[in-house]
Amino acid sequence: MSKYLGPVCKLCRREGTKLFLKGQRCFTDKCAFERRPYPPGEHGRRSSKLSPYGIQLREKQKVKRIYGVLERQFKKYFRMAERQRGITGENLLRILESRLDNVVYRMGFASSRREARQLVHHGHFTVNGRRVDIPSYLVRAGDVIEVAPKSKQVERILNAIDMAQQRGVPEWIDVDYDQMKGTIRALPTRDQIFEDIQEQLIVELYSK
């Protein structure tokens, strides 16, 4: 499966908003989006008006880049959201939020989702006492996510915990930093997901 290996700051500039893909750097004046808040490339400074389809497409691309999901898997999540009760767009965001790499990031055990994905893949976390190394694993209410015993001195995790206070922890998660573990109180509602996302545009795009 392919994945994007280029400069992630260009993705923020392309979408016209901070996607917080570089961890601590995104909170400093070194952030590329703060210095150059226009699309990358030779014609980046030129203003262009998007069509309705273009607006919907850009919103989908933005959400994929926020959560680090490729098109095939993103479409799978959308179909899953359609089958669930409730509003499809909100279901989609709830599914994305329940990915293990996102939860590790939300708990403050990684400085970015990209780092969380790598840490999970390397087996640094357990779910309900069992090691899980699949970043796309979907957690449920009541699940306990903990730093594996042999990983509690990993420098990147310790540094991320120090930074977590700047970001805060969402109210649908309980975290004990002394024990280096967190519990899913409940899957998030729409008003507990603070990203600037217009999920209805994605629903409209896939409904065509």
Buried (B, 14 or more C-beta within 10 A) or exposed (E): EEEEEEEBBBBBBBBEBBBBBBBBBBBEEEBBBEEBEBBBEEEEEEEEEEEEEEBBBBBBBBBBBBBBBEEEBBEEBBEBBEEEEEBBBBBBBBBBBBBBBBBBBBBBBBBBBBBBBBBBEEEBBBBEEEEBEEBBBBBEEEBBBBBBEEBEEBEBBEBBBEBBEEBEBBEBBEBEBEEBBBBBEEBBEBEBBEBEBBBBBBBBBBEE
